Amino acid sequence: MSSDRYELVFSEGPDMSEDVVVVTATGQAGPGGHPVYADATGIVRAEISDQEEVRVLASGGGQDPARVVRVRPLP
């Protein structure tokens, strides 16, 4: 299943609070050959496979991308 937009749900800190970021297809392919999605700022970038496997991509030097808990397709 493939979508043009997804919600990425990140876990944060010991209390496991969540941050949700909406990403949209960029038209680019990632290192695994799957589509790359980015948020409106371009800071959050992720490669999402057709099996909804997510690889968060660093968009700048020194970044340590957070671990994605879930990905949800949007209409």
MMTF fields as JSON, N, C-alpha, C and O atoms, coordinates in Angstrom:
{
  "mmtfVersion": "1.0.0",
  "mmtfProducer": "UNKNOWN",
  "numBonds": 299,
  "numAtoms": 300,
  "numGroups": 75,
  "numChains": 1,
  "numModels": 1,
  "chainsPerModel": [1],
  "groupsPerChain": [75],
  "chainIdList": ["A"],
  "bondAtomList": [4, 2, 8, 6, 12, 10, 16, 14, 20, 18, 24, 22, 28, 26, 32, 30, 36, 34, 40, 38, 44, 42, 48, 46, 52, 50, 56, 54, 60, 58, 64, 62, 68, 66, 72, 70, 76, 74, 80, 78, 84, 82, 88, 86, 92, 90, 96, 94, 100, 98, 104, 102, 108, 106, 112, 110, 116, 114, 120, 118, 124, 122, 128, 126, 132, 130, 136, 134, 140, 138, 144, 142, 148, 146, 152, 150, 156, 154, 160, 158, 164, 162, 168, 166, 172, 170, 176, 174, 180, 178, 184, 182, 188, 186, 192, 190, 196, 194, 200, 198, 204, 202, 208, 206, 212, 210, 216, 214, 220, 218, 224, 222, 228, 226, 232, 230, 236, 234, 240, 238, 244, 242, 248, 246, 252, 250, 256, 254, 260, 258, 264, 262, 268, 266, 272, 270, 276, 274, 280, 278, 284, 282, 288, 286, 292, 290, 296, 294],
  "bondOrderList": [1, 1, 1, 1, 1, 1, 1, 1, 1, 1, 1, 1, 1, 1, 1, 1, 1, 1, 1, 1, 1, 1, 1, 1, 1, 1, 1, 1, 1, 1, 1, 1, 1, 1, 1, 1, 1, 1, 1, 1, 1, 1, 1, 1, 1, 1, 1, 1, 1, 1, 1, 1, 1, 1, 1, 1, 1, 1, 1, 1, 1, 1, 1, 1, 1, 1, 1, 1, 1, 1, 1, 1, 1, 1],
  "groupList": [{"groupName": "MET", "atomNameList": ["N", "CA", "C", "O"], "elementList": ["N", "C", "C", "O"], "formalChargeList": [0, 0, 0, 0], "bondAtomList": [1, 0, 2, 1, 3, 2], "bondOrderList": [1, 1, 2], "singleLetterCode": "M", "chemCompType": "L-PEPTIDE LINKING"}, {"groupName": "SER", "atomNameList": ["N", "CA", "C", "O"], "elementList": ["N", "C", "C", "O"], "formalChargeList": [0, 0, 0, 0], "bondAtomList": [1, 0, 2, 1, 3, 2], "bondOrderList": [1, 1, 2], "singleLetterCode": "S", "chemCompType": "L-PEPTIDE LINKING"}, {"groupName": "ASP", "atomNameList": ["N", "CA", "C", "O"], "elementList": ["N", "C", "C", "O"], "formalChargeList": [0, 0, 0, 0], "bondAtomList": [1, 0, 2, 1, 3, 2], "bondOrderList": [1, 1, 2], "singleLetterCode": "D", "chemCompType": "L-PEPTIDE LINKING"}, {"groupName": "ARG", "atomNameList": ["N", "CA", "C", "O"], "elementList": ["N", "C", "C", "O"], "formalChargeList": [0, 0, 0, 0], "bondAtomList": [1, 0, 2, 1, 3, 2], "bondOrderList": [1, 1, 2], "singleLetterCode": "R", "chemCompType": "L-PEPTIDE LINKING"}, {"groupName": "TYR", "atomNameList": ["N", "CA", "C", "O"], "elementList": ["N", "C", "C", "O"], "formalChargeList": [0, 0, 0, 0], "bondAtomList": [1, 0, 2, 1, 3, 2], "bondOrderList": [1, 1, 2], "singleLetterCode": "Y", "chemCompType": "L-PEPTIDE LINKING"}, {"groupName": "GLU", "atomNameList": ["N", "CA", "C", "O"], "elementList": ["N", "C", "C", "O"], "formalChargeList": [0, 0, 0, 0], "bondAtomList": [1, 0, 2, 1, 3, 2], "bondOrderList": [1, 1, 2], "singleLetterCode": "E", "chemCompType": "L-PEPTIDE LINKING"}, {"groupName": "LEU", "atomNameList": ["N", "CA", "C", "O"], "elementList": ["N", "C", "C", "O"], "formalChargeList": [0, 0, 0, 0], "bondAtomList": [1, 0, 2, 1, 3, 2], "bondOrderList": [1, 1, 2], "singleLetterCode": "L", "chemCompType": "L-PEPTIDE LINKING"}, {"groupName": "VAL", "atomNameList": ["N", "CA", "C", "O"], "elementList": ["N", "C", "C", "O"], "formalChargeList": [0, 0, 0, 0], "bondAtomList": [1, 0, 2, 1, 3, 2], "bondOrderList": [1, 1, 2], "singleLetterCode": "V", "chemCompType": "L-PEPTIDE LINKING"}, {"groupName": "PHE", "atomNameList": ["N", "CA", "C", "O"], "elementList": ["N", "C", "C", "O"], "formalChargeList": [0, 0, 0, 0], "bondAtomList": [1, 0, 2, 1, 3, 2], "bondOrderList": [1, 1, 2], "singleLetterCode": "F", "chemCompType": "L-PEPTIDE LINKING"}, {"groupName": "GLY", "atomNameList": ["N", "CA", "C", "O"], "elementList": ["N", "C", "C", "O"], "formalChargeList": [0, 0, 0, 0], "bondAtomList": [1, 0, 2, 1, 3, 2], "bondOrderList": [1, 1, 2], "singleLetterCode": "G", "chemCompType": "PEPTIDE LINKING"}, {"groupName": "PRO", "atomNameList": ["N", "CA", "C", "O"], "elementList": ["N", "C", "C", "O"], "formalChargeList": [0, 0, 0, 0], "bondAtomList": [1, 0, 2, 1, 3, 2], "bondOrderList": [1, 1, 2], "singleLetterCode": "P", "chemCompType": "L-PEPTIDE LINKING"}, {"groupName": "THR", "atomNameList": ["N", "CA", "C", "O"], "elementList": ["N", "C", "C", "O"], "formalChargeList": [0, 0, 0, 0], "bondAtomList": [1, 0, 2, 1, 3, 2], "bondOrderList": [1, 1, 2], "singleLetterCode": "T", "chemCompType": "L-PEPTIDE LINKING"}, {"groupName": "ALA", "atomNameList": ["N", "CA", "C", "O"], "elementList": ["N", "C", "C", "O"], "formalChargeList": [0, 0, 0, 0], "bondAtomList": [1, 0, 2, 1, 3, 2], "bondOrderList": [1, 1, 2], "singleLetterCode": "A", "chemCompType": "L-PEPTIDE LINKING"}, {"groupName": "GLN", "atomNameList": ["N", "CA", "C", "O"], "elementList": ["N", "C", "C", "O"], "formalChargeList": [0, 0, 0, 0], "bondAtomList": [1, 0, 2, 1, 3, 2], "bondOrderList": [1, 1, 2], "singleLetterCode": "Q", "chemCompType": "L-PEPTIDE LINKING"}, {"groupName": "HIS", "atomNameList": ["N", "CA", "C", "O"], "elementList": ["N", "C", "C", "O"], "formalChargeList": [0, 0, 0, 0], "bondAtomList": [1, 0, 2, 1, 3, 2], "bondOrderList": [1, 1, 2], "singleLetterCode": "H", "chemCompType": "L-PEPTIDE LINKING"}, {"groupName": "ILE", "atomNameList": ["N", "CA", "C", "O"], "elementList": ["N", "C", "C", "O"], "formalChargeList": [0, 0, 0, 0], "bondAtomList": [1, 0, 2, 1, 3, 2], "bondOrderList": [1, 1, 2], "singleLetterCode": "I", "chemCompType": "L-PEPTIDE LINKING"}],
  "groupTypeList": [0, 1, 1, 2, 3, 4, 5, 6, 7, 8, 1, 5, 9, 10, 2, 0, 1, 5, 2, 7, 7, 7, 7, 11, 12, 11, 9, 13, 12, 9, 10, 9, 9, 14, 10, 7, 4, 12, 2, 12, 11, 9, 15, 7, 3, 12, 5, 15, 1, 2, 13, 5, 5, 7, 3, 7, 6, 12, 1, 9, 9, 9, 13, 2, 10, 12, 3, 7, 7, 3, 7, 3, 10, 6, 10],
  "groupIdList": [1, 2, 3, 4, 5, 6, 7, 8, 9, 10, 11, 12, 13, 14, 15, 16, 17, 18, 19, 20, 21, 22, 23, 24, 25, 26, 27, 28, 29, 30, 31, 32, 33, 34, 35, 36, 37, 38, 39, 40, 41, 42, 43, 44, 45, 46, 47, 48, 49, 50, 51, 52, 53, 54, 55, 56, 57, 58, 59, 60, 61, 62, 63, 64, 65, 66, 67, 68, 69, 70, 71, 72, 73, 74, 75],
  "secStructList": [7, 7, 7, 1, 3, 3, 3, 3, 3, 3, 3, 3, 6, 6, 6, 6, 3, 3, 3, 3, 3, 3, 3, 3, 3, 3, 3, 3, 3, 7, 6, 6, 1, 1, 3, 3, 3, 3, 7, 6, 6, 1, 7, 1, 3, 3, 3, 3, 7, 6, 6, 7, 7, 3, 3, 3, 3, 7, 7, 1, 6, 6, 7, 7, 7, 7, 7, 3, 3, 3, 3, 3, 3, 3, 7],
  "xCoordList": [0.854, 0.0, 0.888, 1.874, 0.544, 1.346, 0.437, -0.687, 0.925, 0.155, 1.056, 2.28, 0.464, 1.251, 1.598, 2.526, 0.845, 1.079, 0.979, 0.182, 1.822, 1.814, 1.957, 2.467, 1.499, 1.844, 2.943, 2.812, 4.029, 5.072, 4.882, 4.791, 4.82, 4.608, 5.907, 6.338, 6.529, 7.808, 7.577, 6.73, 8.33, 8.288, 9.38, 10.461, 9.106, 10.049, 10.217, 9.233, 11.435, 11.765, 11.243, 10.58, 11.563, 11.194, 9.686, 9.203, 8.939, 7.488, 6.766, 5.548, 7.531, 7.005, 5.921, 5.011, 6.012, 5.076, 5.333, 6.416, 4.341, 4.444, 4.403, 3.692, 5.18, 5.123, 4.684, 5.175, 3.753, 3.261, 3.674, 3.457, 4.275, 4.725, 4.101, 4.165, 3.496, 2.931, 4.006, 4.625, 4.212, 5.198, 4.494, 3.495, 5.042, 4.487, 5.565, 6.749, 5.152, 6.086, 6.89, 6.348, 8.2, 9.089, 9.37, 9.871, 9.055, 9.396, 10.805, 11.251, 11.507, 12.859, 12.812, 11.848, 13.88, 14.022, 15.154, 16.146, 14.995, 16.013, 17.037, 16.997, 17.962, 19.021, 18.504, 19.192, 17.31, 16.725, 15.879, 15.314, 15.787, 15.009, 13.54, 12.769, 13.143, 11.75, 11.545, 12.51, 10.288, 10.012, 10.444, 10.361, 10.908, 11.282, 10.157, 9.603, 9.833, 8.794, 9.438, 10.391, 8.912, 9.465, 8.336, 7.26, 8.619, 7.639, 7.769, 8.631, 6.92, 6.889, 8.2, 8.538, 8.953, 10.22, 11.377, 12.415, 11.21, 12.294, 13.26, 14.222, 13.018, 13.918, 13.674, 14.623, 12.399, 12.077, 11.931, 11.053, 12.808, 12.792, 12.804, 13.539, 11.983, 11.897, 11.66, 10.927, 12.301, 12.062, 11.029, 11.217, 9.927, 8.846, 8.596, 8.316, 8.702, 8.5, 7.011, 6.172, 6.69, 5.293, 4.735, 3.531, 5.612, 5.196, 5.11, 4.94, 5.231, 5.189, 6.321, 6.157, 7.476, 8.697, 9.321, 9.373, 9.798, 10.288, 11.765, 12.235, 12.494, 13.894, 13.98, 13.857, 14.192, 14.332, 15.706, 16.712, 15.743, 16.973, 17.448, 16.649, 18.719, 19.282, 19.225, 19.587, 18.77, 18.691, 19.791, 19.881, 20.634, 21.743, 22.805, 22.557, 23.967, 25.076, 24.796, 24.184, 25.241, 25.106, 23.735, 23.508, 22.807, 21.468, 21.484, 22.197, 20.709, 20.499, 18.996, 18.281, 18.501, 17.056, 16.404, 16.941, 15.235, 14.463, 13.935, 13.871, 13.569, 13.032, 11.546, 10.8, 11.106, 9.694, 8.964, 9.389, 7.87, 7.065, 6.067, 5.939, 5.368, 4.337, 4.326, 4.794, 3.784, 3.521, 2.074, 1.621, 1.343, -0.061, -0.296, 0.025, -0.857, -1.165, -2.312, -3.232, -2.238, -3.304, -3.969, -3.335, -5.234, -5.948, -5.406, -5.879],
  "yCoordList": [-1.184, 0.0, 1.232, 1.293, 2.204, 3.408, 4.624, 4.603, 5.674, 6.9, 8.085, 7.959, 9.231, 10.442, 11.144, 11.952, 10.838, 11.472, 10.43, 9.493, 10.628, 9.748, 10.579, 11.699, 10.013, 10.525, 9.629, 8.405, 10.236, 9.508, 9.789, 10.949, 8.752, 8.89, 8.513, 7.361, 9.496, 9.313, 9.209, 9.913, 8.329, 8.27, 9.175, 9.265, 9.839, 10.794, 10.554, 10.498, 10.413, 10.392, 9.19, 8.314, 9.171, 8.032, 7.898, 6.81, 9.001, 8.921, 8.444, 8.268, 8.235, 7.727, 8.619, 8.123, 9.946, 10.848, 10.783, 10.395, 11.16, 11.019, 12.359, 13.277, 12.455, 13.572, 13.013, 11.973, 13.708, 13.281, 14.316, 15.515, 13.831, 14.698, 14.185, 12.99, 15.086, 14.72, 14.925, 15.985, 13.882, 13.945, 13.687, 12.97, 14.291, 14.2, 13.694, 13.968, 12.962, 12.425, 13.553, 14.606, 13.309, 14.307, 14.032, 14.909, 12.826, 12.449, 11.882, 11.536, 11.783, 11.228, 9.811, 9.417, 9.041, 7.698, 7.704, 8.413, 6.906, 6.808, 5.735, 5.141, 5.485, 4.512, 3.092, 2.283, 2.782, 1.461, 1.373, 0.321, 2.495, 2.521, 2.844, 2.829, 3.138, 3.452, 4.97, 5.723, 5.421, 6.865, 7.554, 6.99, 8.798, 9.631, 10.624, 11.211, 10.801, 11.73, 12.744, 12.425, 13.981, 15.035, 15.879, 15.995, 16.475, 17.401, 18.746, 18.916, 19.697, 21.0, 21.758, 22.561, 21.515, 22.223, 21.557, 22.184, 20.273, 19.526, 18.929, 18.262, 19.16, 18.65, 17.169, 16.394, 16.77, 15.362, 14.712, 15.075, 13.742, 13.018, 11.529, 11.069, 10.777, 9.34, 8.603, 9.062, 7.454, 6.54, 5.527, 4.893, 5.376, 4.482, 3.478, 3.854, 2.186, 1.133, 0.878, 1.399, 0.066, -0.279, -1.208, -1.462, -1.718, -2.506, -1.635, -2.143, -0.312, 0.686, 0.516, 0.799, 0.048, 0.036, 1.407, 1.953, 1.972, 3.348, 3.4, 2.73, 4.207, 4.523, 6.046, 6.718, 6.587, 8.035, 8.426, 7.806, 9.464, 9.916, 11.209, 12.118, 11.298, 12.544, 13.599, 13.331, 14.802, 15.889, 16.915, 17.891, 16.699, 17.616, 16.935, 15.895, 17.515, 16.951, 16.936, 17.861, 15.891, 15.803, 15.405, 15.357, 15.117, 14.71, 13.276, 12.434, 13.008, 11.659, 11.409, 11.686, 10.88, 10.749, 9.897, 8.871, 10.35, 9.616, 8.326, 8.164, 7.433, 6.146, 6.301, 6.835, 5.832, 5.888, 4.723, 3.571, 5.037, 3.996, 3.446, 2.232, 4.332, 3.917, 4.851, 5.988, 4.342, 5.15, 4.885, 3.741, 5.982, 5.847, 6.579, 7.762, 5.884, 6.56, 7.553, 7.319, 8.645, 9.655, 9.687, 9.393, 10.04, 10.12, 11.249, 11.465],
  "zCoordList": [0.0, 0.0, 0.0, 0.735, -0.816, -0.931, -0.853, -1.355, -0.225, -0.04, -0.372, -0.344, -0.686, -0.918, 0.382, 0.424, 1.463, 2.763, 3.863, 3.8, 4.881, 6.05, 7.315, 7.286, 8.422, 9.744, 10.289, 10.285, 10.76, 11.455, 12.934, 13.335, 13.747, 15.187, 15.887, 15.838, 16.54, 17.224, 18.722, 19.271, 19.389, 20.849, 21.387, 20.804, 22.487, 23.069, 24.556, 25.294, 24.993, 26.409, 27.167, 26.612, 28.462, 29.299, 29.524, 29.836, 29.366, 29.564, 28.306, 28.311, 27.219, 25.951, 25.352, 24.689, 25.582, 24.93, 23.425, 22.988, 22.648, 21.204, 20.5, 20.91, 19.43, 18.499, 17.157, 16.719, 16.501, 15.201, 14.166, 14.345, 13.077, 11.988, 10.695, 10.406, 9.911, 8.61, 7.546, 7.458, 6.741, 5.655, 4.333, 4.268, 3.273, 1.924, 0.972, 1.164, -0.044, -1.033, -1.685, -2.02, -1.857, -2.457, -3.929, -4.633, -4.406, -5.773, -5.879, -6.973, -4.758, -4.731, -4.178, -3.522, -4.456, -3.901, -2.89, -3.055, -1.841, -0.805, -1.133, -2.21, -0.199, -0.422, -0.659, -1.283, -0.171, -0.377, -1.634, -1.935, -2.382, -3.618, -3.424, -4.383, -2.188, -1.894, -1.867, -1.737, -1.991, -1.992, -0.697, 0.394, -0.862, 0.281, 0.533, -0.397, 1.805, 2.252, 3.18, 3.891, 3.176, 4.028, 4.602, 4.017, 5.787, 6.359, 5.657, 4.796, 6.019, 5.344, 5.479, 4.609, 6.565, 6.764, 6.036, 5.822, 5.644, 5.013, 6.026, 5.644, 7.3, 8.336, 8.593, 8.713, 8.678, 8.885, 7.514, 6.731, 7.237, 5.968, 6.272, 7.147, 5.544, 5.785, 4.473, 3.598, 4.368, 3.253, 3.742, 4.78, 2.982, 3.387, 2.268, 1.13, 2.612, 1.618, 1.405, 2.14, 0.384, 0.13, 1.213, 1.25, 2.098, 3.254, 4.518, 5.627, 4.324, 5.399, 6.409, 7.596, 5.92, 6.723, 6.576, 5.474, 7.682, 7.684, 8.013, 8.932, 7.249, 7.563, 7.62, 6.596, 8.817, 8.969, 8.44, 8.785, 7.595, 6.963, 7.612, 7.839, 7.908, 8.444, 7.348, 6.202, 7.701, 6.715, 6.925, 6.181, 7.938, 8.199, 9.035, 9.645, 9.062, 9.829, 11.319, 11.853, 11.985, 13.428, 13.917, 15.126, 13.012, 13.431, 13.915, 13.37, 14.924, 15.427, 15.361, 16.325, 14.216, 14.041, 15.124, 15.541, 15.569, 16.573, 15.97, 14.751, 16.837, 16.407, 16.107, 16.928, 14.924, 14.572, 15.213, 15.115, 15.864, 16.483, 15.472, 15.315, 14.797, 13.841, 12.636, 12.7, 11.546, 10.363, 9.978, 9.954, 9.671, 9.304, 7.981, 7.866, 6.975, 5.712, 5.903, 6.687, 5.182, 5.192, 3.826, 2.813, 3.799, 2.493, 1.645, 0.529]
}
